[in-house]
Amino acid sequence: MKPAAFDYVRADTLDEALGVRAEHGADTKVMGGGQSLMPMLNMRLARPGILVDVSRASDLGGIEIRDGMIEIGASVTQAELEKWDELGDASPLLAQAIPHIGHFQTRNRGTVCGSLCHSDPSSELPLSLATLGGEVVLKSKRGSRTLKAGDFQTGMLQTDVADDEVCVAA
């Protein structure tokens, strides 16, 4: 099956993505690598009018340790996290889980935050977020909020991301 027609916006910055989300709301979907979203589009389980690609947003990358927690930017791929030199020391559980996500090709495109935002209960990253007591940072033109895994993941394939928000980090 092929996806329903949609407009495509490649956001070069978070502000650009937030502008599209603020203007078009529920008619948009945000895509990092597309490994979770593309199958949903192809099966027409998701039918956005506008697809906002944040994979090249210059201000959504990076992995760093802040206040004893790993902060992973929204455009960071699973492969980038897997190769991060500090991962084994910073989070042994996550270091063991990452290689079990699909195969190298999907980890090379799929983003950590994209996987979290689709909240597939059979996926390693949402389970790791919940197990480790992680948090997700969401932003909109209204401001930002940080949600604990239990508040972010609201059900099977469901999260508490508002129509005008973008997940910026986990």
C-alpha positions in Angstrom: 0.0 0.0 0.0 1.1 3.6 -0.6 0.6 6.5 1.8 -2.2 9.1 1.2 -0.9 12.3 -0.4 0.7 14.8 2.0 2.8 17.9 1.8 6.4 17.7 2.9 8.3 20.3 5.0 12.0 19.7 5.8 12.6 21.8 8.9 16.1 23.2 9.2 15.5 24.3 12.8 13.2 23.5 15.7 11.6 27.0 15.4 10.6 26.2 11.8 9.1 22.8 12.9 7.2 24.5 15.7 5.8 27.1 13.3 4.3 24.4 11.1 2.9 22.5 14.1 1.5 25.8 15.5 -0.2 26.7 12.2 -1.5 23.3 11.2 -1.7 21.3 14.4 -3.4 17.9 14.1 -3.0 17.9 10.4 0.8 17.4 10.8 3.1 14.5 11.8 6.7 15.0 12.8 9.3 12.6 11.4 12.9 12.0 12.4 14.1 9.0 10.6 10.7 7.6 9.6 11.3 4.0 10.7 8.2 4.0 12.9 6.1 6.5 11.0 6.6 5.3 7.4 4.9 1.9 7.9 1.9 3.7 9.5 1.7 6.0 6.5 1.9 3.1 4.1 -0.9 1.3 5.9 -2.8 4.5 6.1 -3.0 4.3 9.8 -1.7 7.9 9.8 -2.9 10.4 7.2 -1.3 13.8 7.9 -1.8 16.6 5.5 1.8 17.8 6.2 4.8 15.7 7.2 7.4 17.8 9.1 10.9 16.2 8.7 13.2 17.3 11.6 16.0 14.9 10.7 18.3 17.7 9.6 17.3 20.3 12.1 20.6 21.7 13.2 19.5 22.4 16.8 18.0 18.9 17.6 21.1 16.8 17.6 23.6 15.8 20.2 24.0 13.4 23.1 25.3 14.7 26.4 25.1 13.9 30.1 23.1 16.5 32.1 22.5 16.3 35.9 23.5 12.6 35.8 21.1 11.7 33.0 21.7 11.1 29.3 20.0 13.7 27.1 19.4 12.6 23.5 18.4 15.2 20.9 15.4 14.5 18.6 17.4 14.0 15.4 19.9 11.5 17.0 19.7 8.1 15.3 19.7 4.9 17.2 23.0 4.1 15.5 24.6 7.3 16.7 23.5 6.4 20.3 24.9 2.9 19.8 28.3 4.3 18.7 28.4 6.9 21.5 31.6 6.2 23.5 30.1 7.0 26.8 26.9 4.8 26.5 28.2 1.7 28.2 29.3 3.6 31.3 26.3 6.0 31.3 23.6 3.4 30.8 24.6 -0.3 30.7 21.0 -1.3 30.2 20.5 1.0 27.2 23.8 -0.2 25.7 22.6 -3.7 25.8 19.1 -2.9 24.4 20.2 -0.8 21.4 21.7 -3.7 19.3 18.3 -5.5 19.5 16.5 -2.7 17.7 15.7 -4.0 14.3 18.9 -4.3 12.3 21.7 -1.9 11.4 19.9 -0.3 8.5 16.9 0.6 10.6 19.1 1.9 13.5 21.0 4.0 10.9 17.8 5.9 10.0 15.5 5.5 13.0 15.7 8.1 15.7 15.6 7.5 19.4 12.9 10.1 20.0 10.9 8.9 17.0 10.7 5.4 18.5 9.7 6.9 21.8 7.0 9.0 20.3 5.4 6.0 18.6 5.4 4.2 22.0 5.2 0.7 20.5 5.0 -1.6 23.6 7.2 -4.2 21.9 10.0 -1.8 21.2 13.2 -1.6 23.2 13.4 2.2 23.6 10.0 2.9 25.1 10.5 0.0 27.5 14.0 1.3 28.4 12.7 4.8 29.0 10.1 3.4 31.4 12.5 1.0 33.1 15.2 3.7 33.6 12.7 6.3 34.8 13.5 8.6 31.9 11.9 11.8 30.7 10.9 13.4 27.4 11.1 17.1 26.6 8.3 18.5 24.5 8.3 22.1 23.0 5.7 24.2 21.3 5.3 27.9 20.7 3.5 28.0 24.1 6.6 26.8 25.9 8.2 23.5 27.0 7.4 20.7 29.4 9.2 17.6 30.6 7.2 14.4 31.1 8.3 11.3 33.0 7.9 8.1 31.0 4.7 7.1 32.8 3.0 10.4 32.0 4.4 10.5 28.4 3.4 7.0 27.4 -0.4 7.0 27.7 -1.2 3.7 26.1 -0.3 1.3 23.3 1.1 3.4 20.5 -0.1 6.6 22.3 1.7 9.4 23.9 0.9 12.8 25.4 2.3 14.9 22.6 0.0 17.8 21.9 -0.8 18.7 18.2 1.4 21.7 18.3 4.4 20.1 20.1 7.6 18.5 19.0 9.6 16.1 21.0 13.0 17.7 21.3 14.9 15.4 23.6 14.7 12.3 25.8 
